[in-house]
Amino acid sequence: MTALIVLTVDFDNAGYSVMATLTEGGWVERLALTRGGTSVWKHGQHPSEVIDDALSQCTVATGRRLGVLTPPEQIIITYPQYWSSEWIDDAVGALTCAAYPPGAVYVRARPTPRTC
């Protein structure tokens, strides 16, 4: 079996959580984003900004782990069920611009708030 690199971005009403996973070997890393240094929404920030930064940070993190810069092969985006279609389109648009095929991207609403 070939290992997959999976990027998970979980949005909620207050912020977001970003994780990189290598399916072989059980490696999981919570990623710190560089554009703002926090996982809390900033005024005027769009989901696409978070996703762009998450893609870059995932590539760097797996590069440290594997010794070669490797972008994620699958992306999972979860968002609050109350999000407007404009915000969902913004998130999906970031992945379309990054040339991810539809089969590599999973976008779904989360009906309840995230608990950690």
Backbone as CSV, one residue per row, in Angstrom:
resi,resn,N_x,N_y,N_z,CA_x,CA_y,CA_z,C_x,C_y,C_z
1,MET,0.840,-1.182,0.000,0.000,0.000,0.000,0.887,1.247,0.000
2,THR,0.533,2.196,-0.801,1.254,3.457,-0.852,0.652,4.419,0.167
3,ALA,1.509,5.070,0.916,1.040,6.031,1.917,0.473,7.263,1.232
4,LEU,-0.556,7.815,1.832,-1.146,9.062,1.355,-0.859,10.168,2.360
5,ILE,-0.678,11.360,1.841,-0.564,12.541,2.694,-1.928,13.224,2.653
6,VAL,-2.532,13.367,3.830,-3.869,13.937,3.928,-3.797,15.229,4.739
7,LEU,-4.379,16.281,4.193,-4.502,17.560,4.892,-5.946,17.699,5.351
8,THR,-6.138,17.962,6.635,-7.474,18.172,7.179,-7.557,19.590,7.733
9,VAL,-8.543,20.344,7.262,-8.794,21.691,7.778,-10.214,21.691,8.329
10,ASP,-10.321,21.896,9.636,-11.614,21.884,10.309,-11.928,23.302,10.780
11,PHE,-12.901,23.919,10.138,-13.318,25.278,10.490,-14.451,25.218,11.514
12,ASP,-14.499,26.185,12.411,-15.678,26.375,13.248,-15.947,27.874,13.358
13,ASN,-16.883,28.260,14.210,-17.257,29.678,14.238,-16.177,30.572,14.847
14,ALA,-15.256,30.023,15.621,-14.235,30.839,16.275,-12.861,30.713,15.641
15,GLY,-12.607,29.626,14.948,-11.269,29.414,14.403,-11.197,28.191,13.522
16,TYR,-10.039,27.556,13.524,-9.826,26.391,12.674,-8.693,25.552,13.240
17,SER,-8.686,24.291,12.837,-7.642,23.352,13.221,-7.108,22.739,11.934
18,VAL,-5.790,22.626,11.825,-5.167,22.115,10.601,-4.237,20.966,10.971
19,MET,-4.422,19.811,10.313,-3.626,18.619,10.597,-3.086,18.024,9.305
20,ALA,-1.855,17.515,9.377,-1.272,16.739,8.281,-1.144,15.305,8.771
21,THR,-1.504,14.343,7.923,-1.440,12.933,8.285,-0.758,12.160,7.173
22,LEU,0.146,11.276,7.550,0.743,10.320,6.622,0.106,8.988,6.970
23,THR,-0.660,8.405,6.040,-1.474,7.237,6.366,-0.655,6.005,6.715
24,GLU,0.558,5.943,6.276,1.414,4.809,6.618,2.328,5.225,7.766
25,GLY,2.307,4.486,8.837,3.176,4.795,9.964,2.521,5.615,11.060
26,GLY,1.325,6.099,10.833,0.575,6.796,11.867,1.079,8.182,12.231
27,TRP,1.785,8.858,11.332,2.291,10.197,11.621,1.181,11.218,11.452
28,VAL,0.971,12.026,12.481,-0.009,13.113,12.451,0.659,14.334,13.071
29,GLU,0.499,15.487,12.436,1.076,16.715,12.980,0.066,17.848,12.891
30,ARG,-0.148,18.520,14.022,-0.982,19.727,14.019,-0.122,20.842,13.441
31,LEU,-0.628,21.534,12.450,0.151,22.551,11.755,-0.158,23.948,12.278
32,ALA,0.889,24.713,12.474,0.743,26.129,12.822,0.836,26.918,11.526
33,LEU,-0.137,27.753,11.277,-0.137,28.530,10.050,0.702,29.786,10.231
34,THR,1.300,30.245,9.145,2.243,31.361,9.220,1.605,32.720,8.987
35,ARG,0.482,32.766,8.332,-0.157,34.059,8.023,-1.050,34.500,9.176
36,GLY,-0.449,34.966,10.206,-1.225,35.440,11.346,-0.830,34.756,12.640
37,GLY,-0.256,33.573,12.559,0.251,32.893,13.731,-0.785,32.482,14.760
38,THR,-2.035,32.384,14.366,-3.080,32.001,15.300,-4.111,31.162,14.569
39,SER,-4.902,30.404,15.306,-5.959,29.618,14.676,-7.323,30.253,14.923
40,VAL,-7.328,31.542,15.201,-8.564,32.283,15.445,-8.854,33.157,14.231
41,TRP,-10.125,33.202,13.827,-10.520,34.037,12.693,-10.135,35.485,12.931
42,LYS,-9.630,36.121,11.889,-9.336,37.546,11.938,-10.366,38.285,11.083
43,HIS,-10.669,39.504,11.437,-11.648,40.295,10.695,-11.273,40.353,9.212
44,GLY,-12.203,39.991,8.357,-11.975,40.050,6.917,-11.267,38.843,6.322
45,GLN,-10.884,37.880,7.153,-10.172,36.705,6.647,-11.151,35.761,5.945
46,HIS,-10.700,35.166,4.851,-11.520,34.239,4.084,-10.984,32.820,4.229
47,PRO,-11.839,31.808,4.070,-11.382,30.422,4.156,-10.245,30.114,3.183
48,SER,-10.273,30.713,1.997,-9.232,30.437,1.002,-7.844,30.822,1.515
49,GLU,-7.753,31.873,2.325,-6.458,32.276,2.891,-5.921,31.207,3.833
50,VAL,-6.803,30.653,4.646,-6.412,29.585,5.569,-5.978,28.354,4.779
51,ILE,-6.746,27.994,3.756,-6.434,26.802,2.966,-5.123,26.971,2.209
52,ASP,-4.886,28.118,1.610,-3.611,28.359,0.912,-2.430,28.167,1.854
53,ASP,-2.517,28.750,3.036,-1.442,28.624,4.020,-1.315,27.176,4.489
54,ALA,-2.447,26.505,4.698,-2.426,25.107,5.146,-1.756,24.203,4.110
55,LEU,-2.028,24.426,2.832,-1.382,23.633,1.779,0.133,23.803,1.827
56,SER,0.592,25.032,1.990,2.032,25.301,2.067,2.654,24.645,3.287
57,GLN,2.019,24.811,4.441,2.574,24.257,5.677,2.567,22.733,5.676
58,CYS,1.560,22.127,5.067,1.516,20.666,4.958,2.664,20.170,4.088
59,THR,2.927,20.856,2.998,4.030,20.487,2.101,5.370,20.572,2.827
60,VAL,5.562,21.620,3.605,6.805,21.789,4.365,6.927,20.707,5.444
61,ALA,5.840,20.441,6.161,5.877,19.445,7.239,6.198,18.052,6.708
62,THR,5.577,17.677,5.600,5.881,16.357,5.039,7.277,16.340,4.442
63,GLY,7.756,17.479,3.966,9.132,17.568,3.481,10.130,17.280,4.587
64,ARG,9.865,17.826,5.773,10.736,17.532,6.922,10.691,16.046,7.259
65,ARG,9.525,15.452,7.149,9.336,14.043,7.519,9.916,13.097,6.472
66,LEU,9.689,13.388,5.184,10.072,12.472,4.107,11.378,12.845,3.416
67,GLY,11.860,14.058,3.651,13.097,14.489,3.012,12.901,15.084,1.628
68,VAL,11.668,15.224,1.200,11.365,15.836,-0.091,10.023,16.565,0.043
69,LEU,9.940,17.774,-0.508,8.696,18.537,-0.431,7.603,17.812,-1.201
70,THR,6.547,17.452,-0.495,5.463,16.684,-1.092,4.132,17.294,-0.673
71,PRO,3.342,17.780,-1.624,2.044,18.357,-1.260,1.061,17.258,-0.856
72,PRO,0.006,17.625,-0.144,-0.988,16.619,0.233,-1.681,16.046,-1.002
73,GLU,-2.059,14.777,-0.890,-2.743,14.111,-2.006,-4.250,14.104,-1.823
74,GLN,-4.684,14.193,-0.579,-6.107,14.299,-0.283,-6.314,15.446,0.690
75,ILE,-7.446,16.105,0.552,-7.766,17.226,1.425,-9.184,17.048,1.945
76,ILE,-9.324,17.200,3.255,-10.630,17.110,3.900,-10.913,18.470,4.531
77,ILE,-12.025,19.066,4.150,-12.446,20.356,4.693,-13.783,20.146,5.398
78,THR,-13.859,20.510,6.666,-15.143,20.501,7.366,-15.440,21.932,7.798
79,TYR,-16.714,22.257,7.801,-17.124,23.630,8.107,-18.466,23.600,8.836
80,PRO,-18.801,24.665,9.563,-20.084,24.725,10.261,-21.248,24.690,9.271
81,GLN,-22.289,24.031,9.651,-23.426,23.851,8.750,-24.092,25.172,8.368
82,TYR,-23.897,26.215,9.157,-24.535,27.504,8.857,-23.762,28.345,7.841
83,TRP,-22.590,27.889,7.377,-21.802,28.688,6.428,-22.610,29.013,5.176
84,SER,-22.404,30.198,4.646,-23.074,30.603,3.408,-22.421,29.899,2.215
85,SER,-23.141,29.844,1.118,-22.589,29.219,-0.093,-21.362,29.980,-0.591
86,GLU,-21.302,31.288,-0.328,-20.132,32.069,-0.748,-18.867,31.613,-0.026
87,TRP,-18.985,31.324,1.275,-17.817,30.867,2.037,-17.403,29.466,1.601
88,ILE,-18.369,28.618,1.336,-18.056,27.261,0.869,-17.381,27.344,-0.496
89,ASP,-17.918,28.167,-1.386,-17.312,28.346,-2.712,-15.896,28.902,-2.607
90,ASP,-15.659,29.794,-1.653,-14.329,30.357,-1.451,-13.342,29.256,-1.047
91,ALA,-13.762,28.384,-0.143,-12.898,27.280,0.302,-12.605,26.320,-0.843
92,VAL,-13.635,25.919,-1.565,-13.460,24.992,-2.687,-12.645,25.651,-3.796
93,GLY,-12.861,26.934,-4.028,-12.118,27.660,-5.057,-10.622,27.655,-4.818
94,ALA,-10.205,27.718,-3.555,-8.767,27.678,-3.239,-8.158,26.359,-3.692
95,LEU,-8.900,25.281,-3.553,-8.393,23.964,-3.955,-8.447,23.790,-5.466
96,THR,-9.445,24.374,-6.101,-9.527,24.338,-7.561,-8.362,25.111,-8.163
97,CYS,-8.057,26.276,-7.587,-6.917,27.077,-8.070,-5.597,26.337,-7.889
98,ALA,-5.522,25.497,-6.870,-4.305,24.722,-6.618,-4.278,23.445,-7.461
99,ALA,-5.250,23.286,-8.360,-5.325,22.179,-9.330,-5.583,20.814,-8.693
100,TYR,-6.314,20.788,-7.577,-6.696,19.503,-6.998,-7.933,18.985,-7.712
101,PRO,-7.910,17.729,-8.154,-9.081,17.164,-8.825,-10.197,16.906,-7.810
102,PRO,-11.444,16.919,-8.261,-12.572,16.719,-7.344,-12.466,15.449,-6.497
103,GLY,-11.923,14.376,-7.038,-11.813,13.123,-6.291,-10.825,13.165,-5.139
104,ALA,-9.992,14.185,-5.082,-8.997,14.301,-4.008,-9.463,15.227,-2.888
105,VAL,-10.626,15.828,-3.069,-11.110,16.832,-2.122,-12.450,16.387,-1.538
106,TYR,-12.529,16.421,-0.214,-13.759,16.072,0.489,-14.171,17.282,1.309
107,VAL,-15.351,17.814,1.022,-15.849,19.002,1.709,-17.206,18.643,2.296
108,ARG,-17.342,18.860,3.610,-18.623,18.506,4.221,-18.923,19.411,5.411
109,ALA,-20.215,19.588,5.642,-20.676,20.380,6.785,-20.601,19.533,8.048
110,ARG,-20.316,20.191,9.143,-20.314,19.557,10.453,-21.504,20.126,11.212
111,PRO,-22.492,19.294,11.579,-23.714,19.812,12.187,-23.549,20.337,13.610
112,THR,-22.545,19.881,14.318,-22.368,20.312,15.700,-21.003,20.954,15.876
113,PRO,-20.857,21.800,16.880,-19.546,22.411,17.121,-18.485,21.364,17.419
114,ARG,-17.278,21.669,17.021,-16.141,20.797,17.282,-15.842,20.816,18.775
115,THR,-15.481,19.668,19.321,-15.044,19.602,20.714,-13.669,18.986,20.752
116,CYS,-12.809,19.542,21.573,-11.439,19.033,21.683,-11.161,18.584,23.090
